[in-house]
Amino acid sequence: MLILSKTAGVFSKPARRKTYEFLRIFNFHSGKPFLHKLVLGIETSCDDTAAAVVDETGNVLGEAIHSQTEVHLKTGGIVPSVAQQLHRENIQRIVQEALSSSKVCPSELSAVATTIKPGLALSLGVGLSFSLHLVDQLKKPFIPIHHMEAHALTIRLLNKVDFPFLVLLISGGHCLLALVRGVSDFLLLGKSLDIAPGDMLDKVARRLSLIKHPECSTMSGGKAIEHLAKQGNKLHFDIKPPMQRAKNCDFSFSGLQHVVDRIITQKEKEEGIQKGEILASAAHIAAAVQHATACHIAKRTHRAILFCKQRRLLSPSNAVLVVSGGVASNLYIRKALEIVTNATECTLLCPPPRLCTDNGIMIA
């Protein structure tokens, strides 16, 4: 409710005008009856404007997304006011495209589901305001969605996963381990005590000035690290994973970032270059920080699996670990988690990369 109170009034008049304009433009009829309930999902929690129509059986009828990555790469990170403006400029078009591709009229929707938390308040406000005016005009139910719960449950669109299962959500804004006992029934086992892994990798990429690297200039920070790491030696620098003695399932990434920052500063002195230039050892640094990150995530997840099995919170014969979020698309980190699940006789399931990042399908 805190998010609702902060965001419900954001740009209400422009959102109302956009909704009216949207409904006037959208005048086609599908010409076919729908046998299932249809939900429009809208996602604007961070820097992607996304929408999708999904029926109650899990069929994705249509989707659309607008990524702001290229804009934020130029500013070296997400600027909330810029993200908000881009959401405002694109939300009507994205929702219209999702409905058009699904051959669904707004009046045929059963409900509208929208992310209300967690995320950037200014970004959330755009989607929430647009959605509330839309449901008011259509006289349809509104379903508020928790962004992280949506990530956790997306796998059930693709696989028959019974409750309970363990979920690891790793992204640019979040890092947590939870036991999923049912829809909206989560037992939190561990979380990042400071920053998220994706945020840390992005900061290391910016410190390495990888946007100036010819192979990485169009990639996000995390993607640039993963790409460059393939060319480096992960053992060239001795970077220890954090919290090795902590007897819990929490994570920490800020200390790792500071260690890498000191290494970069030292290498700049040794190579005689200025801050902002590309280090000759950049690939080795990328490989080392990715390896340390993967080891840290894998070790904390291993503890969580063992804890759940010992307490019989997971099925001893059919335990499942679901990994989702933007960082879950990193194949090196996935491989580390695969080693853990093989050792613990646990099934590892990951949504395809396009469903690991923010999207409208998971909300619908």
C-alpha positions as CSV (number, residue, x, y, z in Angstrom):
1,M,0.0,0.0,0.0
2,L,3.0,2.3,0.6
3,I,3.8,2.0,-3.1
4,L,0.2,2.6,-4.1
5,S,0.0,5.8,-2.0
6,K,3.2,7.1,-3.5
7,T,2.4,6.3,-7.1
8,A,-1.3,6.4,-7.6
9,G,-1.4,10.1,-8.2
10,V,1.6,10.4,-10.4
11,F,0.7,12.1,-13.7
12,S,-3.0,11.1,-13.3
13,K,-4.3,13.6,-15.9
14,P,-1.9,12.6,-18.7
15,A,-2.6,9.0,-17.9
16,R,-6.3,9.6,-18.1
17,R,-5.9,11.4,-21.5
18,K,-3.8,8.5,-22.8
19,T,-6.4,6.0,-21.7
20,Y,-9.2,7.8,-23.4
21,E,-7.1,8.2,-26.6
22,F,-6.2,4.5,-26.4
23,L,-9.8,3.3,-26.2
24,R,-10.8,5.6,-29.1
25,I,-8.1,4.2,-31.3
26,F,-8.8,0.6,-30.4
27,N,-12.0,0.0,-32.3
28,F,-11.6,-3.4,-34.0
29,H,-13.5,-6.6,-32.9
30,S,-11.9,-10.0,-32.8
31,G,-14.9,-11.7,-34.4
32,K,-14.4,-14.9,-32.3
33,P,-15.6,-15.9,-28.9
34,F,-12.9,-16.6,-26.2
35,L,-13.6,-19.6,-24.1
36,H,-11.2,-18.7,-21.3
37,K,-10.7,-15.7,-19.1
38,L,-8.2,-13.2,-20.5
39,V,-5.8,-11.1,-18.4
40,L,-3.8,-8.1,-19.6
41,G,-0.5,-7.8,-17.7
42,I,1.4,-4.5,-17.5
43,E,5.0,-4.2,-16.3
44,T,6.8,-0.9,-15.7
45,S,8.8,-1.5,-12.5
46,C,12.2,-0.4,-13.8
47,D,13.3,0.3,-17.4
48,D,11.2,-1.9,-19.6
49,T,7.7,-1.1,-20.7
50,A,6.0,-4.4,-21.3
51,A,2.5,-5.8,-21.7
52,A,1.0,-9.2,-22.6
53,V,-2.3,-11.0,-22.8
54,V,-2.5,-14.5,-21.3
55,D,-5.5,-16.8,-20.8
56,E,-6.3,-18.7,-17.7
57,T,-4.7,-21.9,-19.1
58,G,-1.4,-20.2,-19.5
59,N,-1.5,-19.6,-23.3
60,V,0.3,-16.4,-24.3
61,L,-1.9,-14.7,-26.9
62,G,0.2,-11.6,-27.5
63,E,2.9,-9.5,-26.0
64,A,5.0,-6.4,-26.6
65,I,8.0,-4.7,-24.9
66,H,10.0,-1.6,-25.2
67,S,13.5,-1.7,-23.8
68,Q,15.2,1.5,-22.5
69,T,18.7,-0.2,-22.3
70,E,20.2,1.8,-25.2
71,V,19.2,5.1,-23.6
72,H,20.4,4.2,-20.1
73,L,23.7,2.9,-21.5
74,K,24.5,6.5,-22.5
75,T,24.0,7.9,-19.0
76,G,25.9,5.1,-17.3
77,G,22.9,3.9,-15.4
78,I,19.1,4.2,-14.9
79,V,17.9,7.8,-14.2
80,P,14.5,7.4,-12.6
81,S,13.0,10.6,-14.2
82,V,14.2,9.5,-17.6
83,A,12.8,6.0,-17.2
84,Q,9.5,7.5,-16.1
85,Q,9.3,9.7,-19.2
86,L,10.1,6.8,-21.5
87,H,7.4,4.7,-19.9
88,R,4.9,7.6,-20.4
89,E,5.8,7.9,-24.0
90,N,5.5,4.2,-24.8
91,I,2.9,2.6,-22.5
92,Q,-0.1,3.3,-24.7
93,R,1.7,1.9,-27.8
94,I,3.0,-1.2,-26.0
95,V,-0.4,-2.1,-24.5
96,Q,-2.1,-1.6,-27.9
97,E,0.5,-3.8,-29.6
98,A,0.0,-6.6,-27.1
99,L,-3.8,-6.5,-27.6
100,S,-3.5,-6.2,-31.3
101,S,-1.2,-9.2,-31.6
102,S,-3.5,-11.2,-29.4
103,K,-6.6,-10.2,-31.5
104,V,-8.3,-9.2,-28.2
105,C,-10.5,-6.1,-27.7
106,P,-10.1,-4.3,-24.4
107,S,-13.8,-5.0,-23.7
108,E,-13.0,-8.8,-23.9
109,L,-10.5,-8.7,-21.1
110,S,-11.4,-10.3,-17.8
111,A,-9.0,-8.3,-15.7
112,V,-5.9,-6.1,-15.8
113,A,-2.9,-7.1,-13.7
114,T,-0.1,-4.6,-13.1
115,T,3.1,-4.5,-11.1
116,I,2.7,-2.3,-8.0
117,K,6.0,-3.2,-6.1
118,P,8.9,-3.4,-5.7
119,G,10.6,-1.1,-8.2
120,L,11.3,2.5,-9.0
121,A,8.4,4.6,-7.7
122,L,8.3,6.9,-10.7
123,S,8.3,4.0,-13.2
124,L,5.7,2.0,-11.2
125,G,3.5,5.1,-11.1
126,V,3.1,5.2,-14.9
127,G,1.9,1.7,-15.2
128,L,-0.3,1.9,-12.2
129,S,-2.0,5.2,-13.2
130,F,-2.6,4.0,-16.8
131,S,-4.0,0.7,-15.5
132,L,-6.3,2.2,-12.9
133,H,-7.8,4.5,-15.5
134,L,-8.2,1.7,-18.0
135,V,-10.0,-0.6,-15.5
136,D,-12.2,2.4,-14.5
137,Q,-13.3,2.9,-18.1
138,L,-13.7,-0.8,-18.9
139,K,-15.3,-1.6,-15.5
140,K,-12.9,-4.6,-15.1
141,P,-11.2,-6.0,-12.0
142,F,-7.7,-4.8,-11.2
143,I,-5.1,-7.3,-9.9
144,P,-2.0,-5.8,-8.1
145,I,1.1,-7.9,-8.7
146,H,4.3,-8.2,-6.6
147,H,7.1,-8.1,-9.1
148,M,9.3,-10.8,-7.4
149,E,6.4,-13.2,-7.0
150,A,5.7,-12.9,-10.7
151,H,9.3,-13.8,-11.5
152,A,9.1,-16.8,-9.1
153,L,5.9,-18.2,-10.6
154,T,6.7,-17.7,-14.3
155,I,8.2,-21.2,-14.6
156,R,4.8,-22.7,-14.0
157,L,3.8,-21.4,-17.5
158,L,6.3,-23.7,-19.0
159,N,6.8,-26.6,-16.6
160,K,4.6,-28.6,-14.3
161,V,6.1,-27.5,-11.0
162,D,4.4,-28.5,-7.9
163,F,4.5,-26.6,-4.6
164,P,6.7,-26.4,-2.7
165,F,9.8,-25.5,-4.6
166,L,12.9,-23.3,-4.0
167,V,13.4,-20.1,-6.0
168,L,16.5,-18.0,-6.5
169,L,15.8,-14.6,-7.9
170,I,18.9,-12.7,-9.1
171,S,18.7,-9.5,-11.0
172,G,19.9,-5.9,-11.2
173,G,17.7,-4.8,-8.4
174,H,17.1,-8.0,-6.3
175,C,18.7,-11.1,-4.9
176,L,16.8,-13.5,-2.7
177,L,16.2,-17.2,-1.9
178,A,12.7,-18.3,-0.9
179,L,10.7,-21.4,-0.4
180,V,7.5,-21.1,-2.6
181,R,4.8,-22.9,-0.7
182,G,2.0,-21.6,-2.9
183,V,0.7,-18.6,-4.8
184,S,1.5,-15.6,-2.5
185,D,3.0,-18.0,0.1
186,F,6.7,-17.4,0.3
187,L,9.2,-18.3,3.1
188,L,12.2,-16.0,2.7
189,L,15.5,-17.9,3.4
190,G,18.1,-15.3,2.3
191,K,18.5,-12.0,0.6
192,S,21.3,-9.5,-0.3
193,L,22.4,-7.5,2.7
194,D,23.5,-4.6,0.4
195,I,23.4,-4.4,-3.4
196,A,22.1,-6.9,-6.0
197,P,24.4,-9.0,-8.1
198,G,23.3,-7.3,-11.4
199,D,23.9,-3.9,-9.9
200,M,27.4,-4.9,-8.8
201,L,28.3,-6.3,-12.2
202,D,27.0,-3.2,-13.9
203,K,29.1,-1.0,-11.6
204,V,32.2,-3.1,-12.4
205,A,31.5,-2.8,-16.1
206,R,31.2,1.0,-15.8
207,R,34.5,1.1,-13.7
208,L,36.2,-0.9,-16.5
209,S,34.6,1.5,-19.1
210,L,33.4,-1.5,-21.1
211,I,31.0,0.8,-23.0
212,K,34.2,2.0,-24.8
213,H,35.2,-1.6,-25.7
214,P,34.4,-2.3,-29.3
215,E,32.9,-5.7,-28.5
216,C,30.8,-4.5,-25.6
217,S,29.6,-1.0,-26.6
218,T,25.9,-2.0,-27.1
219,M,25.7,-4.4,-24.2
220,S,24.4,-3.9,-20.7
221,G,27.0,-4.1,-17.9
222,G,26.3,-7.7,-16.9
223,K,26.3,-8.9,-20.5
224,A,29.6,-7.1,-21.2
225,I,31.2,-8.8,-18.2
226,E,29.9,-12.2,-19.3
227,H,31.1,-11.7,-22.9
228,L,34.6,-10.4,-21.9
229,A,35.0,-13.1,-19.2
230,K,35.2,-15.7,-21.9
231,Q,38.5,-14.2,-23.1
232,G,40.0,-14.0,-19.6
233,N,41.5,-16.2,-16.9
234,K,39.3,-16.5,-13.9
235,L,42.3,-17.4,-11.7
236,H,44.5,-14.5,-12.8
237,F,43.3,-12.5,-9.8
238,D,42.6,-14.1,-6.4
239,I,39.2,-12.8,-5.6
240,K,37.5,-14.6,-2.7
241,P,33.7,-15.1,-2.6
242,P,32.1,-13.1,0.2
243,M,30.6,-14.4,3.5
244,Q,32.4,-17.8,3.4
245,R,32.0,-18.2,7.2
246,A,28.4,-16.9,7.5
247,K,26.1,-19.6,8.6
248,N,23.0,-18.3,6.8
249,C,21.7,-18.0,3.2
250,D,22.2,-14.3,2.8
251,F,24.2,-12.6,0.1
252,S,26.6,-9.6,-0.1
253,F,28.0,-8.0,-3.2
254,S,29.2,-4.5,-2.2
255,G,32.5,-5.8,-0.6
256,L,33.2,-7.7,-3.8
257,Q,32.7,-4.6,-5.8
258,H,35.1,-2.6,-3.6
259,V,37.8,-5.4,-4.0
260,V,37.5,-5.3,-7.7
261,D,37.6,-1.5,-7.7
262,R,40.9,-1.6,-5.8
263,I,42.3,-4.1,-8.3
264,I,41.3,-1.9,-11.2
265,T,42.9,1.2,-9.6
266,Q,46.1,-0.7,-9.0
267,K,46.2,-2.1,-12.6
268,E,45.6,1.4,-14.0
269,K,48.8,2.5,-12.1
270,E,50.8,-0.5,-13.3
271,E,49.7,-0.1,-16.9
272,G,50.1,3.7,-16.8
273,I,46.6,4.6,-18.1
274,Q,44.0,7.0,-16.9
275,K,40.7,6.2,-15.4
276,G,38.2,5.6,-18.2
277,E,40.7,3.9,-20.5
278,I,40.5,0.1,-21.3
279,L,42.8,-2.0,-19.2
280,A,44.8,-4.7,-21.0
281,S,43.8,-7.0,-18.1
282,A,40.0,-6.1,-18.4
283,A,39.1,-9.6,-19.6
284,H,40.9,-11.3,-16.6
285,I,39.1,-8.9,-14.2
286,A,35.8,-9.7,-15.8
287,A,36.4,-13.5,-15.6
288,A,37.5,-13.2,-11.9
289,V,34.6,-11.1,-10.7
290,Q,32.1,-13.3,-12.6
291,H,33.7,-16.5,-11.1
292,A,33.6,-15.0,-7.6
293,T,29.9,-14.0,-8.1
294,A,29.0,-17.4,-9.4
295,C,30.7,-19.2,-6.4
296,H,29.0,-16.9,-3.9
297,I,25.6,-17.4,-5.4
298,A,26.1,-21.2,-5.7
299,K,27.4,-21.6,-2.1
300,R,24.5,-19.7,-0.5
301,T,22.0,-21.6,-2.7
302,H,23.7,-24.9,-1.7
303,R,23.1,-24.1,2.0
304,A,19.4,-23.3,1.3
305,I,18.9,-26.6,-0.5
306,L,20.5,-28.6,2.3
307,F,18.5,-26.6,4.9
308,C,15.2,-27.3,3.1
309,K,16.0,-31.0,2.7
310,Q,17.1,-31.4,6.3
311,R,13.9,-29.8,7.6
312,R,11.8,-31.7,5.0
313,L,10.6,-28.5,3.5
314,L,11.3,-29.8,0.0
315,S,10.4,-33.3,-1.4
316,P,13.4,-35.5,-0.8
317,S,12.9,-37.3,-4.1
318,N,11.5,-34.4,-6.3
319,A,13.2,-31.2,-5.1
320,V,13.2,-28.3,-7.6
321,L,15.3,-25.1,-7.7
322,V,13.9,-22.4,-10.0
323,V,16.3,-19.6,-11.0
324,S,15.0,-16.4,-12.6
325,G,15.7,-12.7,-13.0
326,G,18.0,-11.0,-15.4
327,V,21.3,-12.4,-13.9
328,A,19.8,-15.9,-14.3
329,S,20.5,-15.5,-18.1
330,N,24.3,-15.6,-17.3
331,L,25.3,-19.0,-18.5
332,Y,28.4,-19.2,-16.3
333,I,26.3,-18.6,-13.2
334,R,23.8,-21.2,-14.4
335,K,26.5,-23.7,-14.8
336,A,27.7,-23.2,-11.2
337,L,24.1,-23.7,-10.0
338,E,23.8,-26.8,-12.2
339,I,26.8,-28.3,-10.4
340,V,25.1,-27.6,-7.0
341,T,21.8,-29.2,-8.1
342,N,23.5,-32.2,-9.5
343,A,25.3,-32.7,-6.2
344,T,22.2,-32.4,-4.2
345,E,19.9,-34.4,-6.5
346,C,17.8,-31.4,-7.2
347,T,16.2,-30.4,-10.5
348,L,17.3,-27.0,-11.9
349,L,14.7,-25.1,-13.9
350,C,15.3,-21.7,-15.6
351,P,12.8,-19.8,-17.8
352,P,14.2,-18.9,-21.2
353,P,16.3,-15.7,-21.1
354,R,13.5,-13.6,-22.5
355,L,11.3,-14.6,-19.6
356,C,14.1,-14.1,-17.0
357,T,14.2,-10.4,-17.7
358,D,11.2,-8.1,-16.9
359,N,8.2,-8.8,-19.2
360,G,4.4,-8.6,-19.3
361,I,3.9,-12.3,-19.6
362,M,5.0,-12.9,-16.0
363,I,2.6,-10.2,-14.7
364,A,-0.4,-11.6,-16.7
